Amino acid sequence: MLNFLKRTKKQEYKNKTSYRDFVHKINFGNHIGMNNDYNSLSNEGYKNNVIVFRSVNMVASSVASINMYLYTTIDGTRIRNKDHYLNGLLRKPNQTMSFVNFLSIATHYYLISGNVYIFTIRNKNGTPVELHILRPDRVKISYDNERDLFYYEYTVDGSIIKIIVDKKKPNQDILHIKTFNPLNDLYGCSSIEAAKYSIEQHNQANEWNTSMLRNAGRPSGALVHSSGNISDEQYIRLKEQINEYYTGASNAGRPILLEGGLDWREMSLSPKDMDYIECKNSAARDIALAIGVPPQLLGIPGDNHYANLVETRIALWEQTVLPIFETIMSNLNNWLNPYIGKEHNLGYNRDEIEVLKLKRDNLWKYVQDATFMTINEKREMFALQPIEGGNKI
C-alpha cells in the first residue's frame, strides 16, 4: 500500500492501488484555503442565506433521488446489466458514503463552486474500486505546455498531491465536471456567483431587520437640547447611559429619563419608506432564479406563471434537476468508458420519477388516442421494439 502523504511536500501521483491514508485526508483533513471566492460564496451565500441554502439542498436532494443504472448494448438492444462489478460502485462508491450521498455532494459542489472533482482509486489491474469527491477549494489546476499535461494539485494539511492528466492516454485518475465560464478556461462558474449582489442585498435586509428588533422594532431617535449644545462631559455621560440602559432587546420599552433642556425626537423611517419587504422578496426571487428553483417552492410571494404546484415541481425537474443529473451522468460515462468498455453505459429510468408521472400519463393518453399513427410508431415513441403486424393504423 502506498502512503502518499508521508513523502515530500510536493509530489507527482501515479495511481496503482487503494490507499487509506489519502482517503482519510480527503474526508477529515484540515482546511487549506485556495480560493477566497469559493469561501465567500460558501459562508455568505450557502451557510448564511436561507434562500441559497434551501434552493441548493432542494436541487441536490432531487438529483440524488434518481437511481443510476448500468446498461449494456447487445446486438442493438439495450438491457440493464445487474452483474457488472461497476454496480458495486453505484451502491457504495467508497467506504464512507452511499451513492445517494455521492450525488448529493457532487451537486452541492456543482452549484456552489461550478466545479466537481471526482478521483478514482484503482487496484493493481487498473480497475476502479473507489470513487471520491475532492473539495473544490483545495484543488488547483496547472498546465504544462511543453509536456501537454494538466496537473491537479490537491492540498491538505500542508501536503500537495499532484495528479497528472495526460490527454494522450484514455484512462485518467480524475474527472473534472465544470460549468461554462466565459472568463476562465480551467475553472467553472458558480451558479450562486451570478446571484452575488442579490445575496448581499438579501443578507443586508435581514441584518437591517435584526437591528430594528434589537432597537425595540422602531427606528432610532435624537436627543435635542433647547440651547443647541451641551458640554463634552454631558455628551459622554449621556452616551454611556444610553448604551448601558436603553440599548438591546432586554431594554426594549424602558422609558428614557431626560435632564433639563433635553427633548427626544423620533426619526420616522418606516419599512415602507425603505421598501424593505419588496426589496427582500425581489432579491430572494433573483437568487432562486440563478439556482433554477421556482420561487413558489420556497414560499416567496410574487408573480408566478404556473397553474398549480404540480406544474411548478415539473418545471423544477425538467429545467434544473434532470439537466444537472444528466451532466454528471454523461461525464461519468465518458470517464469510465475506457475502463468498462463502450458497450456499457450509465443511464436511468425516467418512468421511475414520480414527479413526472402526470406529464407521462398525458403523453401516453395522447399517443394511445392518436388515430394517425401505427402501433409500431406508437411503440417507438416509448423505446419499445416493433411487433409483427404493427405497421397498420
Secondary structure as UniProt FT lines:
FT   HELIX           4..6
FT   STRAND          10..13
FT   HELIX           20..28
FT   HELIX           36..40
FT   HELIX           41..47
FT   HELIX           50..64
FT   STRAND          69..74
FT   TURN            75..76
FT   STRAND          77..80
FT   HELIX           86..91
FT   TURN            95..96
FT   HELIX           99..112
FT   STRAND          115..122
FT   TURN            124..125
FT   STRAND          128..134
FT   HELIX           136..138
FT   STRAND          139..144
FT   TURN            145..148
FT   STRAND          149..156
FT   TURN            157..158
FT   STRAND          159..166
FT   TURN            167..168
FT   STRAND          174..178
FT   TURN            182..183
FT   TURN            191..195
FT   HELIX           196..214
FT   TURN            215..217
FT   STRAND          221..225
FT   TURN            226..227
FT   HELIX           232..245
FT   HELIX           249..251
FT   TURN            252..253
FT   TURN            260..261
FT   STRAND          262..266
FT   HELIX           271..274
FT   HELIX           276..291
FT   HELIX           295..298
FT   HELIX           309..316
FT   HELIX           317..321
FT   HELIX           322..340
FT   TURN            342..343
FT   STRAND          344..347
FT   HELIX           350..352
FT   HELIX           354..356
FT   HELIX           357..369
FT   HELIX           375..381
FT   TURN            382..383
FT   TURN            388..389
//
